[in-house]
């Protein structure tokens, strides 16, 4: 064998080792590139999600889905707001009246000069013209005024924020910074709608007269709304009380399946239903369950189970993803620590997970069931009137986080229990828990801490 062959043979292991090393190095480079590409995609997804949340915030706060054609064009509610002196009808709605009806004012939309005038008592809060000025500033939460070239109000619409935003009252009662997702339990939706000059669209659907419609609307009271009225026509419960239910919060819904008191569907489903059927927006909606003419006679007769509009007139569908993202980003607010007895909270938590067995349904940390969070009336010891108005005939296990923010108006779907302690007493009796009075107070403290 020649010297050159021996040298070549001796180099082979080295060459193979070098080749393997190069492959390994290139793999590391490719791996690093793949990791970088993956990280870039994640970063891109996060940026996209943030953009969607910001877009959803605008939709939640300011988008009417084109419902001006209903609230302004048909009900002519803007005329009642303006009053006859401002080109409308009646006495008009002053800021004092608007605040008494539970409408809120976004202080961040008020110029500094106006804030100063308000502080000094230099603004006539009994003048409807001031309400119109606030609408021009886009300061009335959830209400969008439309004005013509002469500055007169020509129409109006509403947004999600009307019912699902409070303010922190930092400037004055009813005036402050927005608290999106908080249930507005001050809002008298029924009385506001009842003030509209023309209620014939409701009267026609319900097969009655406008006077009767006003009676029904005025029976709701603050913090309540009857979403099923225009589906089944049931205005009152068998006991004679209004069929309206409490406005729920729209925060703390990430990971929560069913959104409303009686199920119906996911957050996205309810957004579409409300935008099209309740708010009067222009969009598509599909739910064939509404074709049941026994359960939903009005919805079935009017084709509410399948609403279709031309693509270029659909002002709802494209906005649902971003709106959903924003709602899921809203965290349930925590109460101030100094408002709670920390020892009672700890004792209450032990009871919640143990003797009281609350955690069997209100599973931490969601504080509702992961999955199908619906129960029959018999399982929770109440009547079936409201659950019978829903497709699945059950009551949702309400998420408990942020419960302290919406205790006005009572608890359960219709406010039948005035306090959390009343709810605890109900379950103590129904499930025969044999809780002592002190244990009930500790349990109440824990629930209010969530």
HUZIBEL-V875309 format. One record per pair of residues at least 12 apart in sequence whose C-alpha atoms are under 8 Angstrom apart, sorted by the first residue. I is the first residue (numbers start at 0). J is the second residue. Records with the same first field share a line. If there is no record, write none. Layout:
I->J ; J
This chain:
48->324
51->320 ; 321 ; 324 ; 325
52->321 ; 322 ; 324 ; 325 ; 328
53->325
54->321 ; 322 ; 325
55->318 ; 320 ; 321 ; 322 ; 323 ; 324 ; 325 ; 326
56->322 ; 325
58->158 ; 318 ; 321 ; 322
59->158 ; 159 ; 160 ; 322 ; 325
60->140 ; 141 ; 158 ; 159 ; 160
61->141 ; 143 ; 158 ; 159 ; 160
62->157 ; 158 ; 159
63->143 ; 156 ; 157 ; 158 ; 280
64->274 ; 280 ; 281 ; 282 ; 314 ; 315
65->156 ; 279 ; 280 ; 281 ; 314
66->156 ; 157 ; 278 ; 279 ; 280 ; 281
67->154 ; 155 ; 156 ; 157 ; 280
68->154 ; 156
69->156 ; 279 ; 280
70->154 ; 155 ; 156 ; 157 ; 279
71->153 ; 154 ; 155 ; 156
72->154
73->197 ; 200
74->195 ; 196 ; 197 ; 198 ; 199 ; 200
75->154 ; 195 ; 196 ; 197
76->154 ; 155 ; 192 ; 194 ; 195 ; 196 ; 197
77->144 ; 152 ; 153 ; 154 ; 155 ; 195
78->91 ; 152 ; 195 ; 196
79->91 ; 92 ; 194 ; 195 ; 196
80->92 ; 93 ; 127 ; 130 ; 131
81->127 ; 128 ; 131 ; 152
82->127
85->128 ; 151
86->151
88->196
91->127
92->126 ; 127 ; 130
93->124 ; 125 ; 126 ; 127 ; 128 ; 129 ; 130
94->124 ; 125 ; 126 ; 127 ; 129 ; 130
95->124 ; 125
96->125
97->130
98->173
100->185 ; 186 ; 187 ; 188 ; 190 ; 191 ; 221
101->173 ; 183 ; 184 ; 185 ; 186 ; 187 ; 221
102->139 ; 140 ; 161 ; 173 ; 185 ; 186
103->139 ; 140 ; 165 ; 166 ; 173 ; 174
104->138 ; 139 ; 140 ; 166 ; 173 ; 174 ; 175
105->138 ; 139 ; 140 ; 166 ; 174 ; 175 ; 176 ; 177
106->138 ; 170 ; 174 ; 175 ; 176
107->138 ; 175 ; 176
108->136 ; 137 ; 138
109->136 ; 138
131->144 ; 152
140->160 ; 161 ; 164
141->157 ; 158 ; 159 ; 160 ; 161 ; 162
142->155 ; 156 ; 157 ; 158 ; 161
143->155 ; 156 ; 157 ; 158
144->156
157->278
160->179 ; 180
161->183
162->182 ; 183 ; 186 ; 246
163->179 ; 180 ; 181 ; 182 ; 183 ; 246 ; 247 ; 248 ; 249
164->177 ; 178 ; 179 ; 180 ; 181 ; 182 ; 183
165->177 ; 178 ; 179 ; 180 ; 181 ; 182 ; 183
166->178
179->249 ; 250 ; 329
180->248 ; 249 ; 250 ; 326 ; 329
181->248 ; 249 ; 250 ; 404 ; 405
182->222 ; 246 ; 247 ; 248 ; 249 ; 404 ; 405
183->222 ; 246
184->221 ; 222 ; 223 ; 245 ; 246 ; 405 ; 407 ; 408
185->221 ; 222
186->221 ; 222 ; 223
187->219 ; 220 ; 221 ; 222 ; 223
188->216 ; 219 ; 220 ; 221 ; 222 ; 223 ; 224
189->215 ; 216 ; 217 ; 218 ; 219 ; 220 ; 223 ; 224
190->216 ; 217 ; 219 ; 220
192->216
193->212 ; 213 ; 216 ; 217
198->212
201->229
204->229 ; 297
205->229 ; 232 ; 297
215->234 ; 241
218->241
219->241 ; 242 ; 243
221->408
222->245 ; 246 ; 408
223->243 ; 244 ; 245 ; 246
224->243 ; 244 ; 245 ; 246
225->242 ; 243 ; 244
226->243 ; 277
227->388
229->297 ; 298
230->289 ; 295 ; 296 ; 297 ; 298 ; 299
231->294 ; 295 ; 296 ; 297 ; 298 ; 388
232->296 ; 297
236->384
237->384
242->385
243->413
244->412 ; 413 ; 414
245->408 ; 412 ; 413 ; 414
247->259 ; 260
248->405
249->326 ; 329
250->326 ; 327 ; 328 ; 329 ; 330 ; 331
251->327 ; 328 ; 329 ; 330 ; 331 ; 398 ; 400 ; 401
252->326 ; 327 ; 329 ; 330
253->327 ; 328
254->365 ; 369
255->365 ; 367 ; 368 ; 369 ; 370 ; 398
256->369 ; 370 ; 371 ; 372
257->371 ; 372 ; 373 ; 395
258->395
259->395
260->394 ; 395 ; 397 ; 412
261->373 ; 385 ; 386 ; 389 ; 391 ; 392 ; 393 ; 394 ; 395
262->373 ; 389 ; 391 ; 393 ; 394 ; 395
263->389 ; 390 ; 391
266->323
267->319 ; 320 ; 323
270->319 ; 323
271->283 ; 284 ; 315 ; 316 ; 319
272->284
274->315
275->315
276->303
280->314 ; 315
281->308 ; 312 ; 313 ; 314 ; 315
282->306 ; 307 ; 308 ; 312 ; 313 ; 314 ; 315 ; 316
283->305 ; 306 ; 307 ; 308 ; 313 ; 315 ; 316
284->303 ; 304 ; 305 ; 306 ; 307
285->303 ; 304 ; 305 ; 306
286->303 ; 304 ; 305
287->304 ; 305
288->304 ; 390
289->303 ; 304
290->302 ; 303 ; 304
294->388
331->400 ; 401
332->400 ; 401 ; 404
333->400 ; 401 ; 448 ; 449
334->401 ; 403 ; 447 ; 448 ; 449
339->444 ; 448
340->444
343->440 ; 441 ; 442 ; 444 ; 445
344->441 ; 442 ; 444 ; 445 ; 448
345->445
346->438 ; 441 ; 442 ; 445
347->438 ; 440 ; 441 ; 442 ; 443 ; 444 ; 445 ; 446
348->442 ; 445
350->438 ; 442
351->442
354->432
355->427 ; 432 ; 434
360->396
361->396 ; 397 ; 398 ; 399
365->398 ; 400
366->397 ; 398 ; 399 ; 400
367->396 ; 397 ; 398 ; 399
368->396
372->395 ; 396
373->393 ; 394 ; 395 ; 396
374->393 ; 394 ; 395 ; 396
375->392 ; 393 ; 394
376->393 ; 394
379->426 ; 429
380->429
399->446 ; 449
400->449
401->447 ; 449
402->446 ; 447 ; 449
403->447 ; 448 ; 449
406->418
410->422
419->443
420->439 ; 440 ; 443
423->439 ; 443
424->439
